[in-house]
Amino acid sequence: LEEVHEKYPQYEVFDNPGITDTVAKGRLEDTDESFEGLIQDVHMLSLTDYVVCTYSSNVCCLVYEMMLFRIGDAGGKIHSLDIQWWFLDRFSMLFEPIVEDLSMNLKYGDELVVDTRFLEAVIKPSYSFNQTSVETQNIRTQEIHVIPLYKLRRIHKLFNYTILDDISINKI
């Protein structure tokens, strides 16, 4: 951390250098101090502009959830180094191709579904951590293909909760 502070003085670096001393003996000897340090780290990470972590980590998932609470959709504020699409509260995600690929019958405007349930997205034998490709199902053709992530753009789903339109604050 000292090197980061020296090389990049123009950045504000949030750190807690003393916390590593409290967990030096591993998970078997957790202390109240190490638990408080974990809470501080998660809180500080959730306040940053951008987080790079791994979704296979419960800490990263907690940071993401706290960012959701603070800013709403935090999908563009976090990057996972292992599994890019695993979110506990979603069963699937939609992507669209940014390039056409006639060998896969893939056209602009196609909607591609990626199954993000844990057992499908992570445990599948054909997958490994450090994913660079995902298995997709094309809604138009129903064909299943493995496509590199760099050829895809995420389609964010928006929901219109019209049932809430008639609710008055006075009725609550």
C-alpha positions in Angstrom: 0.0 0.0 0.0 2.9 2.4 0.7 4.0 1.9 -3.0 0.5 2.8 -4.2 0.5 6.0 -2.1 4.0 6.9 -3.4 3.4 6.2 -7.1 -0.2 7.6 -7.3 -0.4 10.6 -5.0 -3.2 12.1 -7.2 -5.6 9.3 -6.2 -7.4 9.1 -2.9 -6.7 5.5 -1.7 -8.9 4.1 1.0 -7.1 1.5 3.0 -7.0 -0.1 6.4 -3.4 -1.4 6.7 -3.8 -2.5 10.3 -6.5 -5.0 9.5 -4.1 -7.5 8.0 -2.5 -7.9 11.4 -5.8 -9.0 13.0 -6.4 -11.8 10.5 -2.8 -13.0 10.3 -3.6 -16.4 11.8 -6.4 -17.2 9.4 -10.1 -17.9 9.7 -9.7 -20.2 12.6 -8.9 -17.4 15.0 -11.2 -14.6 13.9 -11.5 -11.8 16.4 -14.0 -9.0 17.0 -11.3 -6.6 15.6 -11.0 -8.6 12.4 -14.7 -8.7 12.0 -15.0 -5.0 12.4 -12.2 -4.6 9.9 -14.1 -6.7 7.4 -17.2 -4.5 7.9 -15.1 -1.3 7.4 -13.6 -2.7 4.2 -16.9 -3.7 2.7 -18.4 -0.3 3.6 -15.4 1.6 2.1 -15.5 -0.5 -1.1 -19.2 0.2 -1.5 -18.5 3.9 -1.4 -16.0 3.9 -4.2 -16.6 4.9 -7.8 -15.6 1.5 -9.2 -14.8 -1.9 -7.7 -12.8 -4.8 -9.2 -13.3 -8.1 -7.3 -14.6 -11.6 -7.8 -18.3 -12.5 -7.7 -17.4 -15.9 -6.4 -16.5 -14.0 -3.2 -19.2 -13.4 -0.7 -17.5 -10.1 0.2 -17.7 -8.9 -3.4 -21.4 -9.8 -3.6 -22.0 -7.9 -0.3 -20.2 -4.8 -1.7 -22.4 -5.1 -4.9 -25.6 -5.3 -2.8 -24.6 -2.2 -0.7 -23.8 -0.3 -3.9 -27.3 -1.2 -5.2 -28.8 0.3 -2.1 -26.7 3.5 -2.4 -26.9 4.2 -6.2 -29.4 1.8 -7.7 -28.2 -0.3 -10.6 -24.5 -0.7 -9.9 -23.8 -3.1 -12.8 -21.6 -0.5 -14.5 -19.7 0.3 -11.3 -18.3 -3.2 -10.6 -16.2 -5.7 -12.6 -15.6 -9.3 -11.7 -12.4 -11.0 -12.5 -14.0 -14.5 -12.5 -17.6 -15.0 -13.3 -19.1 -12.0 -15.0 -22.8 -12.7 -14.9 -23.6 -14.4 -11.6 -26.1 -12.5 -9.5 -28.1 -14.3 -6.8 -31.3 -12.4 -7.5 -31.4 -13.1 -11.3 -32.0 -16.3 -13.1 -30.9 -15.0 -16.5 -29.4 -12.0 -18.2 -30.0 -10.7 -21.7 -27.2 -9.8 -24.1 -27.1 -8.6 -27.7 -24.3 -9.2 -30.2 -22.1 -6.2 -31.1 -20.9 -8.1 -34.2 -22.8 -10.4 -36.6 -21.5 -13.9 -37.0 -23.1 -15.8 -39.9 -21.5 -19.1 -38.8 -23.7 -19.0 -35.7 -26.7 -17.4 -37.4 -26.1 -14.4 -35.1 -27.6 -11.1 -36.3 -27.7 -7.5 -34.9 -30.8 -7.2 -32.7 -30.8 -10.8 -31.6 -31.5 -11.3 -27.9 -29.3 -13.9 -26.2 -30.2 -15.4 -22.9 -27.5 -16.4 -20.4 -28.5 -18.6 -17.5 -27.1 -17.1 -14.3 -28.3 -19.6 -11.7 -25.3 -20.7 -9.7 -25.4 -24.3 -10.7 -25.7 -23.5 -14.4 -23.3 -20.6 -14.5 -20.5 -21.8 -12.2 -20.6 -25.6 -11.7 -21.0 -26.5 -15.3 -18.1 -28.8 -16.3 -17.5 -26.8 -19.5 -16.9 -23.6 -17.5 -14.1 -22.5 -15.4 -13.4 -19.3 -13.4 -11.8 -16.6 -15.5 -14.6 -16.8 -18.0 -14.1 -15.1 -21.3 -17.1 -16.8 -23.0 -20.7 -17.6 -22.1 -23.2 -20.2 -23.2 -26.1 -18.3 -24.8 -29.5 -19.3 -26.2 -30.6 -17.1 -29.1 -34.3 -16.2 -28.6 -34.9 -15.8 -32.4 -33.4 -19.1 -33.5 -33.4 -21.1 -30.2 -29.8 -22.2 -31.0 -27.3 -22.5 -28.2 -23.7 -21.2 -28.7 -20.7 -20.4 -26.6 -19.8 -16.8 -27.5 -16.9 -14.6 -26.3 -18.0 -11.9 -23.9 -16.2 -9.2 -25.9 -18.7 -9.8 -28.7 -21.7 -9.1 -26.5 -23.4 -6.1 -24.9 -25.7 -6.5 -21.9 -29.4 -5.5 -22.3 -30.7 -4.1 -19.1 -34.2 -5.1 -18.3 -36.5 -2.3 -17.2 -39.8 -3.0 -15.3 -42.8 -0.8 -15.3 -44.7 -1.3 -12.0 -48.0 0.3 -13.1 -49.8 -1.4 -10.2 -48.1 1.2 -8.0 -49.4 4.2 -10.0 -52.7 4.3 -8.1 -51.1 4.2 -4.6 -51.4 7.5 -2.8 -49.0 8.5 0.0 -52.1 9.4 2.1 -53.3 5.7 1.9 -50.0 4.3 3.3 
